[in-house]
Amino acid sequence: MHILVVLTYYYPHWTSLTVHAVRVAEHLAERGHTVTVLTTRHTLDLARDEMVNGVRVVRLWPIARFSRGMITPAFPWAVAQLIAEHDVVQIHTPLPEAPLVAALCRALGRPLLMTHHGDVVMPDSPAEKLVERAAFHILRFAATLADGITSYSEDYARHSPLLWSFRDKLTCIYPPVEFPEPDPVAAAAWKRDLGLEGKCLIGFAGRWVSEKGFDDLLRALPLIRAALPTAHLVFAGERNVVYDDFYRVCQPLIEAQQEHITFLGLIRDRRQLAQFYAMLDLFVLPSHTDMMALTQIEAMLCGTPVVATDIPGARVVVRETGFGRLAPPYNPPALAQVILETLRDRERYLPNPAGVRRIFNTQQTIDAYERLLDWLVRTRSRTNLAARASRRLVRSTLHVIAAAPVTATTTMLTSSAPHTVDAPRSGSLSNADRALLERLLRNEADMAYRRRAITLLDYLELHDGETVLDCGCGMGVYLMFMGRLRRLNLVGVDGDMERLRWAEREHVPASLSNVDIHRLPFADNSFDKVLMSEVLEHLTDDRGALREIFRILKPGGVLALSVPHANYPFWWDPINKTIEALGMRPIQSAGPIAGLWSNHWRLYRPETLRDVVSGAGFAIEALEEQTHYAFPFIHFIVYSIGKPLIEKNMLPRRFRDSADRFRGERNSGSLLNPINLGVRLFRLADARNDHLRGDEQTFVSIVLKARKPV
């Protein structure tokens, strides 16, 4: 591929944005792609056109600077020429010229990838806030025209007013991180030379701007020293920032305790920076807004634990690795408390660099960018080739669509009467929520799944801003549901990598990890809610797994789970039911005739499930047995026939759109479609479950709501 990269600053300018751009560009060049960078000539000593580590760098001379941007009169002509010469364009935003690049890409038929490095946040002055608002609209226009958008994490994207509006074209890719190993001897010698032996060093780094929250750390320092007199702050970075005079604002706080602060300045040498991290006892990131500071990852790679603020984006590194703690933003006393607690229990949070690299891996990042760029090129190429032929067909196609009668069948959710063992459901879902779920579940052929999905989402009591774990997320359907219902910080984990890859292809709005559920890589009290749908039966140690869930759930947090019922209806799985009646072992392995027992260690009865969940420390609030009536052999029809056809992509598109769980909203509901007709028959059989007598004995599912005591 011939790849054009456009951004305001490039090497030797050195911020997290330029580090990201340089590493992606150079690694793509190493893989044989032709990479050109168009940027500004921000200092006189830089060449206008040169090769840097296999990347051609073209620099345009600016005539003036405004805020964080540059005015380069030659930009429109230069970028237009370069776009025409390349296969695909990647812009790194914030970029003032983004709308122009996007419009030229659209006009010249070149795909555009917008890699976003964070929404523009300016200091609190009228002029700067006007710049911030203008930047939002500029980037929004560019995002509208872009063919693809990348963000560092779904956690940040979900809370970004800019990004979340374009989630249908968003791909989350961790930034590339390459960092040298520190020399412990050199780090100790530097600490000694600085006269800091015997001190407990708390480090922080970056540009000294208001969004980094360094003032909170300065206000926390006296509280920290009151409990830990040897505490000493060490700062590495640029204090004098042209567009934000925040260091001057912080001057009184600095002067009040200057004997307990050491300033090292901007460290450009990466090995020297590694010694900086290595000599610290703790690295702190007190940001008020941050997409994902690479300094956290660099500190962990040097063996130093991290305390970061619990804000979108910034918290991802600590959450994913577990090598640190999170503190509330804008709260110096709470920050001081978390820092002290982390230092007292420092051994617990000491990073394992190999573990950090498994999560933040440069090769995985470059693989993701290469696949995405290639996909954009191939997609746009097909679009360009088909454009003329498509135009000829547009009018006739529209006439056909207009003339055809389209029947959209939407069945509103009716009130159900489940077999309730404990308290009834909480009713946290609104009528609008239920209507949305009905649209999303329009393709659902597994009636027990459809019924328990609504109940479980109701049990979770979801609220905007909460952090929710789908433990055993599979392909991520529940994550998709939850992402549509609320603005949540979603995390999905599963032991099946293929299922997670499927979830990534479907762009589910969550951070996804392949983990052993028996040993979750999250800190204590990390999640507001946890969902476990049809998971416990697959685990060798269900009690141990629930103890892990109890550990990571916040006090007062809700667990909603479902398991298959041990006394299931005959017609749901006639084969295994007959085998069990004859006293033989059911079919537990996967295969063409596998049923409810497939890959399960056990099934549950209400009393067994209650014992397992309460034994982990939970207080059970509701327990229901669901789905007594079933269409004959429905489990076999859905999972032994339908599921393989979908997963192997063997269905025509119009049938797939009416059968795939992710595509419910694409289904018109027409009964001329045989799949829709089949689902309607399944629903007619299932409707009897809305009016149970109360003396039924067999059920497909048990759903349970539990809470971690406060």
N, C-alpha and C positions, 0 to 999 in steps of 0.2 A: 504493500500500500504506500501511497504518497500522502503523508500526513502533514497538515499545516497546523501549527500551534500558535495561538495569539494570546498575549497577556501584556500587562503594563510593564512589569519588572521581571528580568531574568538574571541568571548568573552573570556577574558576581554578587548582585543584590541577594540578600539571604534572609528570607522570612519563611514561615511554614508553607505558604502558598508557592513560593519559588522553589523551595526544596522539593515539593510534590511534583511540580511541573518539570523540573530538571530530571528527576529520577525516572519519571514515566517516559519522557522524551528519549533519554539516553538508553534505557532498556529496550524500548521499541526499535531504536536504531541498531542496537546490538543484535536484534532478531532479524535484521535484514530489511527493515522498512526504511524508506526515505523520509526523514523528519526535518521540517523547516520550522524555525521559531521566528515570529515577527513580534518585536518588542521595542522598547524605547532605549535610546542611547543616553542613559541617565547621568553618565559622567563623561568628560571629554576624552579620557584615556582609553575608552572602549572603541574597538574597531566597528565600522559600519556593517561589515559582512565578513564573517569568519566561521570556521568549523571548530566546534567545541565538543570533544569526545564523541565524534561521529554525527553531531547534529549541526546543521547549518543555522546560524543565528544572524538574522537581519535586524539591524537596529536603526530606528528613525530618530532624527534629531528633534527634540521638543523646543518650542519657543517660549513656553510658559508652564507653570505648575498651578493646579488648583486642587486644594484639599489633598487627597491621596492620588490624584490623577495627573496626567501630562497632556499638553496640547501639542499635537504633531500634525502640521498641515499636510504632509505627504501621505498620511495614513490611508485616506480613501483610495488613492490610485494604487498604492503599493499592495494593499490587502486585496483589492479586486483582481489584480494581476496574479497574485499568488494563489488565491482561491481557484481561479481558472486552471492553474497548473497542478492542482492536487486533487486527490480522490475524496478526502474527508477533512473536515476542519474541527479542531478542538479549541474552544475558548476557555480560559480560566477566569471565572468571575469572583468578585466584582471587577467589571471592566466597563469603563464609560462608553467605549465604542461598540459594545455588544450588539445593540440594535442594528447598527450599520452592517456589521459582519453577518448577522442573521439574515438581514434583507438581501445582501449580496449572495449569500449561500442559496437562498430560495430562488433568486433570479437566475443564478448560474447553474442550478440543478445539482448542487453539492450538499451532502448531508452534514449536519452540524451537531456536534456533541458539546453541551454546555456543562463543564465541570465546575460546580459551585463550591466555594471555599468559605461561605458564611455570609449571612445577611449584613448589610452595611449598618453599623451602629456608631453614631457620632457623638461627640461630647454635647452636654446640655447647654447649647447656645442657640439662639434663633437661627442664625446663619447656617450653623452646622446641621441643625435638625431639618432645615430646608433641603440641604444637600442629601441628607439621609432619605427624605421622602422622594426626592427626585430619583435617587439611585434605585429605590424600590420599583418605581414605574418603568425605568429604563431596563432593569433586569427582567421585569415581568414581560415586557414586550419581546425581549430576546428569547425568553423561555417559551413563549407562545409559538415562535417560529422554529425553535430548535427541534431536531428529530429525536434527540435523546438528552437526558440530564443525569448527571451523577452527583451524589452527595456522599459524605463520609459515613453517615449512619442513618438508619431509619428513625432513630430516636430524635435526632436533630431535625430531620425532614418533617416529621409529624408536627413539630411545634414551630415550623417556619411558615409565616404567612405567605412567603413567596413559593416555597417548594411544594407544599402539600396540595396546592391547587393543580399541580402537574404530576400527581403521583402515577398517572397512567403511563408516563414516559420516563419515570424515575428508576434508576438503578443505584443501589447503595454499594459502594466499594471502599474498603478500608484504605487509608493512604499508605504509600510505600514507606517503609522504615528501615534504614540501613545505618548502623552505628557501630563504631569500633569498641572492642572490649577495653575496659579501663585497666590501668596498671595500679594495683593496690599500693605498691611501694611509692610510686610517684604521687598518688593521691595523698598518702600519709605525709610525705615530705612537703607537699604544697600546703597542707593544713598546718604543719609545724612552722613553715616559713611565714605564713600569715599570722602567726601568733595565736592560733585558735585551738591549740591542744587543750584537752580537758573540757572543751565546749561541746554542747549538744547542738549540732548544726541543722538548722531548718532552712532549706534552700527554696528559692523561687526564681523564675526566669521569664524573659519575654520583653516585648516593648512596654514601656511604662505608660500605659494609656488607661483611661478610666474604666473601660470594659473589663480589664484584667482583675480588678478588685483588690489591688495591692494595699489600698487604704484599709480594707478590712483586716488584713494580716498585720498591718502596723498597729491597729487598735487592739488586736488580740494579743500582741506581744507582751504587754505588761501583765495580762492575766496568766499567760503561759509562764512568765518568769516568776510570778508569785508562787507557783507550785513547783517550778523547775528553774532555779536560779542560774543554771549553766546554759540556758537556751540562748541561741544567737542566730540572727538572720543573716543569710548570705545571698546576694542578688547578682545574677549574671544577665546582662542585657543592656539595651539602649535606653538611657534615661531621658534624653532630649529628643522628643518626637515632634516633627515640624507641625503636624496638624492637630496635636493635642498636648497642651501644656500642663498635663496632669501632675507631673513631678513637682512643679512649683506649688500646686494646690496641696500636695502632700508634705511640703517642706516643714511645716510646724510639727507634724507627727514624727518626721525623721529626726529633726533637731532635738526633740524631747528625749530620744533614746538612741542617739547616734553611736554611743559607745557599744551598743549591742547589735549593730548592723555593719556588715562589710559589703562594699560595692566592688565588684570585679570588672565591670564594664562588659562590652560586647565581646564574647569569645568566638572568634571565627574558626580557629583550629578545632576540628572535631575531636581529636585525641585529648586536647586540653579540656574540652567540654566534658569528655568522658571522665576525666579526673575530678572535675567539679561535682558531677553527680555522685561519684564513688565516695567522696569524702563526706557526703551529707548523711545525717541520720534519718532525715525525712525530707521529701520534696512536696511542696504545697502549691496547688493551683486554685486560688480563691476567686476565679473568674465570675463575672456577672452574666456574661454571654460568651460562648466559645463553641465552635463547631466540633473540634477534637484536637486539643493541643498535643503536638508530637512530643513536647517536652516530657509529658507523663510517661510515654512509652520508652523514650530514651533513658529516663531515670530508672525505670524498672529493668531495662536491659543492663544497667550498671549495678543492679542489685539493691536499689534503694526503693523502699515503699513510698506510696503516694497518698496524700489527702487531697481530694478534689471537691468542688462544690457540686451539689446534687441538682444540676441543671441539664437541660437537653443537650446532648452532644458531649459535653465535658465529662459526664459521668460514665460514658460507655466503657472507657478503658478499665476503670476500677471494677465495674460490673462484670465485664467479660473475663478479667484475669483473677479477680479476688485479692490482688496484692495491694490492698490499701483500704481506705475508708472514705465515705462521702459525708459532707457537712452541708448544712443549709446555707444558701447564699445570703448576702446582706446581713449577716448575724455574727459579729466578732466574738461574743461570748460563746456561742455554740461552736464556732470554728476553733476557738482555744480549747474547748472541752474535747472535741474530737481529736485534735492534735495531741493532747496530753494522753488520752486513752490509747491512741495508736502507738505512741512512743513507749508507754508502759508495757504494751503487749507486742512489741516490735517484731519479735521472732515469728509470731503468727503470720505476719503480713510480708515477710521477706520474699522478694520475687524470685522465681525460677526463670532465668533468661530463656531457657529452651522452651518453657511453657508459653512465655510471651511471644516468642517467634512463631510458635505454631498458630497463634491467633492473628498476629500482625506480621504477615509474611509477604515480602516484596514480590516474590515470584507469583504467588497467588493473585496479587494485585495486578501485576502486568498481564497475567493470563486473562483476567477479567476485562481489562481495558482492550486487549487485543481482540478478544471475542466480540466485544461490543462494537468496536470500530469496524471490524470486518462485517458484522451483521448490518450495520448502518449503510455501509458501502453497497453490499449486495441488495439490500432492500431498496435503496434509492436507484440502483441500476435497473432493477426490475421495473420500478415505477416509471423511470424515464423511457424505457423501451416500450412500455405498454401505454404511454400517455396518449399518443395519437389515436391508436386503435380504440382506447377507452372513450375518447371524446366522441367518436362516431357512434358509439353505442349508448351514450348517456340518455339522449332524448327518448329513444325507443324503449330503453329499460324503464325509465320513469313512467312512460305510458302504460307499460305492462303492470308495474306496481300499483299505479293509480286505479287501474281497471279491476284488479284482483281483490276479492273480499277477504279481509284479514280479520280473524277472530282472535281477540286477546282474552284468554280465560284467566281471571284472577279470583281465587277463592279466599276470602278474608278468614282469618283464624277465628274459629268459634271457641267458646269456652269449653274446656274439657273437664272431665270428672275422673282424675287419675285415682288409682288405688293407693291411698295415702296411709302410710304407716305412722308417720310423725306429723309435725305441724304442716300446714299448707304452704304453698309457695308465697314468696314475699311480694310479688307483683311489681318488681322494679322496672319491667319493660312497659313503655307507653304503648298506646294504640298505634302510633306512628312507627315505633320500633317493630311491633309485631307485623305490621303491613310490609315494612322493609324486609323482614326475615322471610315472609311469605314469598316475596319476589325472588329473593336469593335462593330459597329452597324449592323453587318451582320445578327444578329438574330432579329433585330427590326421589329415588325409587325405593330406598330403604325406609319404610314407614317408622320403624323403631328409632332410627337415627334422626329422622325429621322431628319426631315427638320429643326425644330427649334433648336435642340441640336447643330447642326453644326453652325447655325447662332449665337446662344448665346455664344458659345466658341470663335467664331471669334470676336464678340463684346468685349469680356473681355480683349483682347490684353495682353495675359498672358506672363510673363517674369520670368525666373528663379529667385528664392529667394523671390518672392512676397508672401504676406500673403493674402489669399483668403478665404472668408466666403461663404459657400453654405447655404443660409438661407432657411430652409424648405427642407433639403437634402433628406428626405425619406430614402430609402434603400441605398443611396450613389452612384448611378450610375454615376452622374456627377462628383463626387469626384474621382471615379475610372478613368473616362476619363481625368480629369485635371492632376491627378497623373501620367498618362502615357505621357501626352504631355510635361509637364515641371516639374522641381524640385521646388515645391511650399511648403509653409507652409499652409496646408489646415485645415480648421475648418468647421465642419458640425453641424448644430443645427436643431432640429425638436421637435414638440410637441407630436409626436407619439412614445412612447417608443418601441413598437413592431417593427416599421420600423428601429429604431436605432439599436436594437438587431440584426436585419437582416444584417444591414451594418457592425456590428462588426463580424458577422459570415463570411461575405465575405471579411473581412480584408481590408476594404477600407482605403487608406493611409491618414487618417485624425483624428484629435481630435474631438470626438463626444460628444454632450451634449443635454440633454432633457431640453428645456427651453420654456418659453413663449416668442414668437417672438415680442410681444408688449413691452417687457421689457428685452432687451438683456443684459447679464451680462458682457459687454465688455467696456473698457475705450474709451473715445473719440478718434477719429482719429487712430483707431487700425488697419484698414484693407486697403490694396491697391485696392482690387476688391471685389465686392459682386455679387453673382448670386442668383436670385429668380425665379425659373422656376415653373410656375403653383402653386403659393403660395398665392398671394394677394386675390384671390377669396375665399380662405378658412378662411380668417381672419375677425373678426367682425369689426375691426377698421383698414382699409387698410391705411388710411392717417397717423394715429399714428404710425403704423409699419414702414412706409416709413420715417417718421421723425427720428425713431430710427436708421434706416439704414444710413440716412444722418449724424447722430451724430457720428457713429462709423467708417464711411468711411473717409479716409484721403483726404485732399484737392487735387483735381485733380484726385481722384480715380473714377473708373468706376463702374456703376451699370448696369447689364444686366438682364432683366426680360422678362418673357412671361406670358400671361394670355389667357383664352379662349375668343373667339370672341362672342359677343352677337348675331350677325347675322351669325349663322353657317349654313353650307350646309344641305339640307334635308337628303341626304343619309348618312351623318355622324351620325346623331341621329334622325331617322324618328319618333320615338315614341314621344319624347319631342317636336320636331318641330310641329307635328300634334296637340299635347295638347296645345301648345302656340297659334297656329293658331285658335283654338276654344275658345281662351280667358281664358283658365284655367291655374292654377298654375302648373309649370313643376314638375317632380319627382326629389326632391332634396336629398332624403334619399338614403343610400346605399341599394342595393338589386339586384336581378337577372335581372331586366329590367332597372336599373338605367343607365342613359346616361351621357351626357356632364354636366348636372347640379348636379351630385352626390356630396353631401357634400359641395356645393358651396353656398355662400351668394349672389353672384352676378356674372354676366358676364360683359364684357367691350366692349365698342366701342372705336375707336381711340381717339376721342375727350375727352371722359371720362377719359381714361387712361392718356392722356397728362395733363389733369387738375390735377389729383391726384398726378402725379409724379412731375410736376413743382411746385405744391403747397407745396411740402416738401422742395423746395429749389434747386432742380436739374435743370441742363441745359440739355435738350433733344437733342441728336445728331442724332439719327436715329429711325425710327418707321416703321415697315413692317407688312402687313397683309399677312398671309401665308395659303396655302392648301385650294384651292377652290374645286378641283376635288377629289372625295373620292370613294373608293370601297363600295358598299352598305352594311350598317350595320357594318362597320369595327369597330366602337367603341364598339358595343355589342360583336362582335366576340373576340376582343382582351382583353377587360376588364371584361366582364361577363362570358366568357368561358375560355380563355387562362390563364388569370392572376390567378384565383383560382386554376387551375390545377398545375401551377408552385409553388405557395406559399404553397400549401398543399402537395407538393412533390408526386403528383399522376401520373406523367409521367415517362415512362422508361428513363433510363439515356441518351440513344442516342437521344431521342426526347427532353429531357430537355436541352441537350447541344446545340440544334438547336432552342430553344425557349426562354431561359433565357437571359436577357439583360447582365448579367455578363459573359456570356460564348460565346460571339461572335467569339472569336478567335479559339474556339474548333470545330467550325462548318466547315466541309469540303465543304459545299455548294452543296452537291449532290442533284439533283432533284429527286432521288429515295426516298428521305425522304419527306413524305407528308407535313410536316411543312415548309420545304424549298420551296416546290412547291406553297404552299399558300402564303408565303411571296413574291415570285416572281410575283404572280398574283396581290397582293396589290401594288407592285412597278410599274407594268405596268399601273395600274390605276392612280397612283400618278405621273407618268412621264409627264402627261399632264400639271402638275403644273409648269414645267420648261419652258413652252411656253404660258403664259397667254396673253390674248388679251389686257388687261388693263381696260376693262369695267365690270369686275366681281364685284359682290356685296356681296357674301357670302364667309366667310373664317372660318377656324377652330381656328387659333391662331393669336395673336398680339405679336410681339417681339419688344422690345424697348431697346435702349442704351442711358444711361444718365451719366452725369459726375457732380461730386461735384465741384463747382467753386473754383478756387484757391483764 
